[in-house]
Every structure is written in C-alpha cells, then in structure tokens.
Amino acid sequence: MAGAIGGTHFRDAAMYVAALIFRGKIGGLVNIIGPVTDDSFVGCPRRFGTVIAHDSQGFLSGLGTGRGLVLQVSTLILSRFVMSSI
C-alpha cells in the first residue's frame, strides 16, 4: 500500500517533516535520495519518472511551510496525490 494515495511510510514521513521545516527544495532532495537508495540496495534500475514523481512530492509539500495548519495538510495531501498520479 506504500504506493497508493492513502499509504504513507517512514520515508514519506521524513520527507514531509524535512519539507515543512526546510521548504520544498530540501524536501524534494530528501525524497529523491530515498528512492535512489532503495533502488540501489534492491538492485532495481532507477527510473527517471520515479525521480520526477518523488521530487514533485517533496517540492509541493514544502509549499505549505509557514502557512496555517489547514494549508499545510492540504499541500501534503495534494503532493501525495500528484506523486501517485505521475
């Protein structure tokens, strides 16, 4: 369920925290490092689409930084939907 819209795992939680604390660029970087590391350890070839999807998730999550709680949660939900759609 980790790839579904409703599923979130530890890497996503770490990315959300990094994005909300350090803004979108760092959130995007954190969310790229995780899948590339996973693919390297498992032996799967890295796909360019995966990098774009996870980077967009991290960047969009950071757009809620410094805003109200409702907007922060909305950007997190939107980022998860966008990442799952790509």
C-alpha positions as CSV (number, residue, x, y, z in Angstrom):
1,M,0.0,0.0,0.0
2,A,3.0,2.3,0.1
3,G,2.5,3.4,-3.5
4,A,-1.2,4.1,-3.1
5,I,-2.6,7.5,-2.4
6,G,-3.7,6.5,1.2
7,G,-0.4,4.8,2.1
8,T,2.4,6.6,3.7
9,H,5.6,5.1,5.1
10,F,8.6,6.2,7.1
11,R,10.4,7.7,4.1
12,D,7.4,9.8,3.3
13,A,7.0,11.0,6.9
14,A,10.7,12.0,6.9
15,M,10.3,13.9,3.6
16,Y,7.2,15.7,4.9
17,V,9.0,16.8,8.1
18,A,12.0,18.0,6.0
19,A,9.8,19.8,3.5
20,L,7.8,21.6,6.2
21,I,10.9,22.6,8.2
22,F,13.3,23.4,5.4
23,R,10.9,24.2,2.5
24,G,10.4,22.4,-0.8
25,K,13.8,22.1,-2.3
26,I,15.2,20.2,0.7
27,G,12.0,18.1,0.8
28,G,12.4,17.3,-2.8
29,L,16.1,16.3,-2.3
30,V,15.2,14.1,0.7
31,N,12.5,12.4,-1.3
32,I,14.9,11.8,-4.3
33,I,17.6,10.3,-2.1
34,G,15.2,7.7,-0.5
35,P,14.0,6.0,-3.7
36,V,17.5,6.1,-5.3
37,T,18.9,4.5,-2.2
38,D,16.1,1.9,-2.2
39,D,16.7,1.1,-5.9
40,S,20.4,0.7,-5.3
41,F,20.1,-1.7,-2.4
42,V,17.4,-3.8,-4.1
43,G,19.1,-3.8,-7.5
44,C,16.3,-2.3,-9.5
45,P,17.3,0.2,-12.2
46,R,16.5,3.8,-11.3
47,R,13.7,5.3,-13.4
48,F,13.7,8.9,-14.4
49,G,9.9,9.1,-13.9
50,T,10.3,7.9,-10.3
51,V,12.8,10.7,-9.6
52,I,10.4,13.3,-11.1
53,A,7.4,12.0,-9.1
54,H,9.2,11.9,-5.8
55,D,10.8,15.3,-6.3
56,S,7.5,16.9,-7.1
57,Q,6.0,15.4,-4.0
58,G,8.8,16.9,-1.9
59,F,8.7,20.3,-3.5
60,L,4.9,20.6,-3.3
61,S,5.0,19.5,0.4
62,G,7.3,22.4,1.1
63,L,4.8,25.0,-0.3
64,G,2.8,24.8,3.0
65,T,5.8,25.9,5.1
66,G,4.9,28.8,7.4
67,R,1.3,28.7,6.5
68,G,-1.7,27.6,8.5
69,L,-2.3,24.0,9.5
70,V,-5.2,23.5,7.0
71,L,-3.0,24.7,4.1
72,Q,-0.1,22.6,5.3
73,V,-2.2,19.4,5.4
74,S,-3.8,20.3,2.1
75,T,-0.3,20.6,0.4
76,L,0.7,17.3,1.9
77,I,-2.4,15.6,0.5
78,L,-2.0,17.3,-2.8
79,S,1.7,16.3,-3.0
80,R,0.8,12.6,-2.3
81,F,-1.9,12.7,-5.0
82,V,0.5,14.3,-7.6
83,M,3.2,11.8,-6.8
84,S,0.9,8.8,-7.2
85,S,-0.5,10.2,-10.4
86,I,2.8,10.6,-12.2
